Amino acid sequence: MMKKIFFLPVVFLSVTLGLVSQSAMANDIYISQVGDTLDLDITQDGSNNEFGDSTTSVALNGASMTFAITQTGDNNDIAAVINGADYTGTWVFTGNSNTVDLKCSSASAGNCETVTLNITTTGDDNTFDFDIGETADADSSTISFTVTGDDNIVNAAVDGESAAITVVSNNSTSLSTNSTAGDAGNEFTFNVDGDGDTVGHTINLTTTGGGSFYNITQSGIGDNTVSATFTGDSQDVDITQSD
């Protein structure tokens, strides 16, 4: 296995890693960074790659941060912790059985106050966990998911003000009612809380394909809105809203 470790006090980084033999080699990246105005671009091509892991995560600290990652291949893993205001991210995934675990403002100084995150995935059996704000406020979060494929799981928790989540899901048409059993539906869980202020929290869903699961919980002082369009059979949708 080829391993690369970076410790970054810099403001710009671009990394591109490829595999000669996907079955025999993998690319591992671990970053610990402190400083404002980071511009980080990561490209990994191949299978069994890691951008951080469960024991050595990527830790990015600083304000006005831009972090984009593109992974192409199967069985890739991302584990990242971000601390700092004004984070913009573009994440693109193509492949199967990939996992992502992102925590923004993880129990230390520097809230993720303004978060813009765009995630696009094409493939099957992927799992994405996003925890934005955690126990702190994440002001003005705008998060978009575009998911094409089957048996994908997306879990998003947003704690803060004015969260806006957009989901476009396109999976194989199916009468399935159990995505975790290996059927065609995708599974989405959204938990949004905190003061929604005058703008409120919004979730917009557009689904093509049957057999998906949606579990949506929104709470806050301001208005909470869910707007959904489903095209396909056997959808399982649970929505809970409260002030």
DOZA-913141 format. One record per residue (C-alpha): chain; residue in three letters; x, y, z. Coordinates in steps of 0.05 Angstrom, whole numbers, plus 5000, padded with zeros to 4 digits. Last residue first. Layout:
# DOZA-913141
site mol: A type: ALA east: X north: Y up: Z
...
***
This chain:
# DOZA-913141
site mol: A type: ASP east: 4170 north: 5494 up: 5331
site mol: A type: SER east: 4156 north: 5424 up: 5305
site mol: A type: GLN east: 4159 north: 5383 up: 5241
site mol: A type: THR east: 4160 north: 5307 up: 5232
site mol: A type: ILE east: 4158 north: 5275 up: 5164
site mol: A type: ASP east: 4159 north: 5200 up: 5149
site mol: A type: VAL east: 4161 north: 5175 up: 5076
site mol: A type: ASP east: 4162 north: 5103 up: 5050
site mol: A type: GLN east: 4156 north: 5104 up: 4974
site mol: A type: SER east: 4126 north: 5041 up: 4944
site mol: A type: ASP east: 4117 north: 5065 up: 4872
site mol: A type: GLY east: 4152 north: 5117 up: 4830
site mol: A type: THR east: 4153 north: 5191 up: 4816
site mol: A type: PHE east: 4156 north: 5230 up: 4881
site mol: A type: THR east: 4155 north: 5306 up: 4886
site mol: A type: ALA east: 4169 north: 5337 up: 4954
site mol: A type: SER east: 4168 north: 5406 up: 4987
site mol: A type: VAL east: 4183 north: 5407 up: 5061
site mol: A type: THR east: 4180 north: 5474 up: 5097
site mol: A type: ASN east: 4196 north: 5497 up: 5168
site mol: A type: ASP east: 4181 north: 5569 up: 5188
site mol: A type: GLY east: 4220 north: 5599 up: 5245
site mol: A type: ILE east: 4227 north: 5577 up: 5317
site mol: A type: GLY east: 4260 north: 5510 up: 5301
site mol: A type: SER east: 4247 north: 5437 up: 5285
site mol: A type: GLN east: 4253 north: 5392 up: 5225
site mol: A type: THR east: 4253 north: 5316 up: 5223
site mol: A type: ILE east: 4253 north: 5278 up: 5157
site mol: A type: ASN east: 4256 north: 5202 up: 5147
site mol: A type: TYR east: 4253 north: 5184 up: 5073
site mol: A type: PHE east: 4257 north: 5113 up: 5047
site mol: A type: SER east: 4259 north: 5093 up: 4973
site mol: A type: GLY east: 4222 north: 5037 up: 4938
site mol: A type: GLY east: 4208 north: 5069 up: 4871
site mol: A type: GLY east: 4244 north: 5112 up: 4821
site mol: A type: THR east: 4248 north: 5186 up: 4807
site mol: A type: THR east: 4251 north: 5230 up: 4869
site mol: A type: THR east: 4252 north: 5306 up: 4876
site mol: A type: LEU east: 4258 north: 5331 up: 4947
site mol: A type: ASN east: 4263 north: 5402 up: 4973
site mol: A type: ILE east: 4278 north: 5413 up: 5047
site mol: A type: THR east: 4271 north: 5482 up: 5077
site mol: A type: HIS east: 4288 north: 5513 up: 5145
site mol: A type: GLY east: 4264 north: 5581 up: 5165
site mol: A type: VAL east: 4276 north: 5649 up: 5133
site mol: A type: THR east: 4253 north: 5691 up: 5192
site mol: A type: ASP east: 4297 north: 5652 up: 5241
site mol: A type: GLY east: 4303 north: 5576 up: 5235
site mol: A type: ASP east: 4330 north: 5571 up: 5305
site mol: A type: GLY east: 4359 north: 5502 up: 5313
site mol: A type: ASP east: 4342 north: 5435 up: 5284
site mol: A type: VAL east: 4348 north: 5395 up: 5220
site mol: A type: ASN east: 4349 north: 5318 up: 5220
site mol: A type: PHE east: 4349 north: 5288 up: 5150
site mol: A type: THR east: 4350 north: 5213 up: 5137
site mol: A type: PHE east: 4351 north: 5188 up: 5065
site mol: A type: GLU east: 4348 north: 5116 up: 5039
site mol: A type: ASN east: 4353 north: 5095 up: 4966
site mol: A type: GLY east: 4309 north: 5041 up: 4935
site mol: A type: ALA east: 4333 north: 4985 up: 4890
site mol: A type: ASP east: 4332 north: 4924 up: 4935
site mol: A type: GLY east: 4392 north: 4898 up: 4975
site mol: A type: ALA east: 4356 north: 4886 up: 5041
site mol: A type: THR east: 4374 north: 4956 up: 5065
site mol: A type: SER east: 4330 north: 4985 up: 5010
site mol: A type: ASN east: 4267 north: 4952 up: 5036
site mol: A type: THR east: 4201 north: 4971 up: 5004
site mol: A type: SER east: 4218 north: 4949 up: 4934
site mol: A type: LEU east: 4167 north: 4961 up: 4878
site mol: A type: SER east: 4224 north: 4986 up: 4835
site mol: A type: THR east: 4243 north: 5038 up: 4784
site mol: A type: SER east: 4319 north: 5042 up: 4784
site mol: A type: ASN east: 4343 north: 5103 up: 4823
site mol: A type: ASN east: 4342 north: 5178 up: 4812
site mol: A type: SER east: 4346 north: 5223 up: 4873
site mol: A type: VAL east: 4349 north: 5299 up: 4871
site mol: A type: VAL east: 4355 north: 5327 up: 4941
site mol: A type: THR east: 4357 north: 5401 up: 4962
site mol: A type: ILE east: 4371 north: 5422 up: 5034
site mol: A type: ALA east: 4365 north: 5494 up: 5059
site mol: A type: ALA east: 4383 north: 5507 up: 5132
site mol: A type: SER east: 4364 north: 5577 up: 5156
site mol: A type: GLU east: 4396 north: 5573 up: 5225
site mol: A type: GLY east: 4434 north: 5519 up: 5261
site mol: A type: ASP east: 4442 north: 5444 up: 5273
site mol: A type: VAL east: 4443 north: 5403 up: 5209
site mol: A type: ALA east: 4443 north: 5327 up: 5210
site mol: A type: ALA east: 4448 north: 5290 up: 5143
site mol: A type: ASN east: 4445 north: 5215 up: 5132
site mol: A type: VAL east: 4447 north: 5191 up: 5060
site mol: A type: ILE east: 4443 north: 5116 up: 5044
site mol: A type: ASN east: 4450 north: 5090 up: 4972
site mol: A type: ASP east: 4416 north: 5024 up: 4952
site mol: A type: ASP east: 4409 north: 5043 up: 4879
site mol: A type: GLY east: 4438 north: 5095 up: 4833
site mol: A type: THR east: 4438 north: 5169 up: 4817
site mol: A type: VAL east: 4441 north: 5216 up: 4878
site mol: A type: THR east: 4444 north: 5292 up: 4871
site mol: A type: PHE east: 4450 north: 5322 up: 4941
site mol: A type: SER east: 4450 north: 5397 up: 4955
site mol: A type: ILE east: 4467 north: 5432 up: 5020
site mol: A type: THR east: 4458 north: 5506 up: 5035
site mol: A type: SER east: 4472 north: 5523 up: 5108
site mol: A type: SER east: 4457 north: 5595 up: 5128
site mol: A type: ASP east: 4485 north: 5595 up: 5198
site mol: A type: ALA east: 4514 north: 5531 up: 5228
site mol: A type: ASP east: 4501 north: 5536 up: 5303
site mol: A type: ALA east: 4540 north: 5491 up: 5351
site mol: A type: THR east: 4524 north: 5422 up: 5377
site mol: A type: GLU east: 4537 north: 5389 up: 5310
site mol: A type: GLY east: 4541 north: 5448 up: 5261
site mol: A type: ILE east: 4537 north: 5402 up: 5200
site mol: A type: ASP east: 4539 north: 5327 up: 5211
site mol: A type: PHE east: 4542 north: 5292 up: 5143
site mol: A type: ASP east: 4541 north: 5216 up: 5136
site mol: A type: PHE east: 4542 north: 5186 up: 5065
site mol: A type: THR east: 4537 north: 5111 up: 5050
site mol: A type: ASN east: 4544 north: 5083 up: 4979
site mol: A type: ASP east: 4511 north: 5018 up: 4957
site mol: A type: ASP east: 4504 north: 5038 up: 4883
site mol: A type: GLY east: 4534 north: 5089 up: 4836
site mol: A type: THR east: 4532 north: 5161 up: 4813
site mol: A type: THR east: 4542 north: 5213 up: 4869
site mol: A type: THR east: 4538 north: 5288 up: 4869
site mol: A type: ILE east: 4547 north: 5329 up: 4933
site mol: A type: ASN east: 4544 north: 5405 up: 4936
site mol: A type: LEU east: 4560 north: 5439 up: 5002
site mol: A type: THR east: 4553 north: 5512 up: 5020
site mol: A type: VAL east: 4564 north: 5525 up: 5094
site mol: A type: THR east: 4561 north: 5592 up: 5130
site mol: A type: GLU east: 4575 north: 5590 up: 5205
site mol: A type: CYS east: 4616 north: 5527 up: 5209
site mol: A type: ASN east: 4633 north: 5546 up: 5281
site mol: A type: GLY east: 4704 north: 5558 up: 5303
site mol: A type: ALA east: 4726 north: 5531 up: 5370
site mol: A type: SER east: 4719 north: 5457 up: 5385
site mol: A type: ALA east: 4664 north: 5405 up: 5388
site mol: A type: SER east: 4667 north: 5386 up: 5314
site mol: A type: SER east: 4650 north: 5447 up: 5272
site mol: A type: CYS east: 4634 north: 5407 up: 5209
site mol: A type: LYS east: 4635 north: 5331 up: 5213
site mol: A type: LEU east: 4640 north: 5292 up: 5148
site mol: A type: ASP east: 4636 north: 5215 up: 5144
site mol: A type: VAL east: 4636 north: 5189 up: 5072
site mol: A type: THR east: 4633 north: 5116 up: 5050
site mol: A type: ASN east: 4639 north: 5083 up: 4981
site mol: A type: SER east: 4606 north: 5017 up: 4961
site mol: A type: ASN east: 4600 north: 5034 up: 4887
site mol: A type: GLY east: 4630 north: 5085 up: 4839
site mol: A type: THR east: 4629 north: 5157 up: 4817
site mol: A type: PHE east: 4634 north: 5210 up: 4871
site mol: A type: VAL east: 4635 north: 5286 up: 4866
site mol: A type: TRP east: 4642 north: 5332 up: 4926
site mol: A type: THR east: 4640 north: 5408 up: 4919
site mol: A type: GLY east: 4652 north: 5445 up: 4984
site mol: A type: THR east: 4647 north: 5516 up: 5010
site mol: A type: TYR east: 4661 north: 5532 up: 5083
site mol: A type: ASP east: 4650 north: 5601 up: 5113
site mol: A type: ALA east: 4668 north: 5596 up: 5186
site mol: A type: GLY east: 4718 north: 5546 up: 5215
site mol: A type: ASN east: 4727 north: 5475 up: 5238
site mol: A type: ILE east: 4724 north: 5417 up: 5189
site mol: A type: VAL east: 4731 north: 5343 up: 5207
site mol: A type: ALA east: 4740 north: 5291 up: 5152
site mol: A type: ALA east: 4732 north: 5216 up: 5143
site mol: A type: ILE east: 4729 north: 5194 up: 5070
site mol: A type: ASP east: 4730 north: 5122 up: 5045
site mol: A type: ASN east: 4734 north: 5088 up: 4977
site mol: A type: ASN east: 4705 north: 5019 up: 4963
site mol: A type: ASP east: 4695 north: 5030 up: 4889
site mol: A type: GLY east: 4723 north: 5079 up: 4838
site mol: A type: THR east: 4724 north: 5153 up: 4821
site mol: A type: GLN east: 4733 north: 5203 up: 4877
site mol: A type: THR east: 4730 north: 5278 up: 4867
site mol: A type: ILE east: 4741 north: 5326 up: 4925
site mol: A type: ALA east: 4732 north: 5400 up: 4934
site mol: A type: PHE east: 4750 north: 5442 up: 4996
site mol: A type: THR east: 4743 north: 5517 up: 4998
site mol: A type: MET east: 4755 north: 5551 up: 5066
site mol: A type: SER east: 4739 north: 5622 up: 5087
site mol: A type: ALA east: 4759 north: 5610 up: 5160
site mol: A type: GLY east: 4807 north: 5560 up: 5189
site mol: A type: ASN east: 4817 north: 5488 up: 5213
site mol: A type: LEU east: 4818 north: 5425 up: 5170
site mol: A type: ALA east: 4827 north: 5357 up: 5204
site mol: A type: VAL east: 4829 north: 5295 up: 5159
site mol: A type: SER east: 4815 north: 5234 up: 5202
site mol: A type: THR east: 4864 north: 5185 up: 5231
site mol: A type: THR east: 4825 north: 5130 up: 5269
site mol: A type: SER east: 4761 north: 5124 up: 5227
site mol: A type: ASP east: 4797 north: 5142 up: 5162
site mol: A type: GLY east: 4827 north: 5201 up: 5126
site mol: A type: PHE east: 4820 north: 5209 up: 5051
site mol: A type: GLU east: 4824 north: 5135 up: 5037
site mol: A type: ASN east: 4828 north: 5095 up: 4972
site mol: A type: ASN east: 4803 north: 5024 up: 4965
site mol: A type: SER east: 4791 north: 5031 up: 4890
site mol: A type: GLY east: 4816 north: 5077 up: 4835
site mol: A type: ASP east: 4821 north: 5151 up: 4819
site mol: A type: GLN east: 4830 north: 5202 up: 4875
site mol: A type: THR east: 4825 north: 5276 up: 4862
site mol: A type: ILE east: 4833 north: 5327 up: 4919
site mol: A type: ASP east: 4827 north: 5402 up: 4914
site mol: A type: LEU east: 4841 north: 5446 up: 4975
site mol: A type: ASP east: 4836 north: 5522 up: 4976
site mol: A type: LEU east: 4850 north: 5545 up: 5048
site mol: A type: THR east: 4833 north: 5617 up: 5063
site mol: A type: ASP east: 4850 north: 5615 up: 5137
site mol: A type: GLY east: 4901 north: 5573 up: 5174
site mol: A type: VAL east: 4910 north: 5505 up: 5209
site mol: A type: GLN east: 4917 north: 5439 up: 5171
site mol: A type: SER east: 4923 north: 5366 up: 5190
site mol: A type: ILE east: 4918 north: 5322 up: 5128
site mol: A type: TYR east: 4917 north: 5246 up: 5117
site mol: A type: ILE east: 4916 north: 5218 up: 5046
site mol: A type: ASP east: 4916 north: 5144 up: 5028
site mol: A type: ASN east: 4920 north: 5117 up: 4956
site mol: A type: ALA east: 4909 north: 5044 up: 4943
site mol: A type: MET east: 4947 north: 4987 up: 4910
site mol: A type: ALA east: 4938 north: 4914 up: 4890
site mol: A type: SER east: 4868 north: 4910 up: 4860
site mol: A type: GLN east: 4868 north: 4980 up: 4830
site mol: A type: SER east: 4934 north: 4969 up: 4795
site mol: A type: VAL east: 4968 north: 5031 up: 4769
site mol: A type: LEU east: 4926 north: 5076 up: 4813
site mol: A type: GLY east: 4918 north: 5150 up: 4809
site mol: A type: LEU east: 4929 north: 5209 up: 4856
site mol: A type: THR east: 4917 north: 5283 up: 4843
site mol: A type: VAL east: 4929 north: 5334 up: 4898
site mol: A type: SER east: 4918 north: 5409 up: 4895
site mol: A type: LEU east: 4935 north: 5451 up: 4955
site mol: A type: PHE east: 4929 north: 5525 up: 4970
site mol: A type: VAL east: 4932 north: 5566 up: 5035
site mol: A type: VAL east: 4991 north: 5531 up: 5068
site mol: A type: PRO east: 5003 north: 5508 up: 5140
site mol: A type: LEU east: 4993 north: 5436 up: 5115
site mol: A type: PHE east: 5015 north: 5370 up: 5145
site mol: A type: PHE east: 5012 north: 5317 up: 5090
site mol: A type: ILE east: 5016 north: 5241 up: 5094
site mol: A type: LYS east: 5019 north: 5196 up: 5033
site mol: A type: LYS east: 5012 north: 5121 up: 5038
site mol: A type: MET east: 5025 north: 5069 up: 4983
site mol: A type: MET east: 5000 north: 5000 up: 5000
***
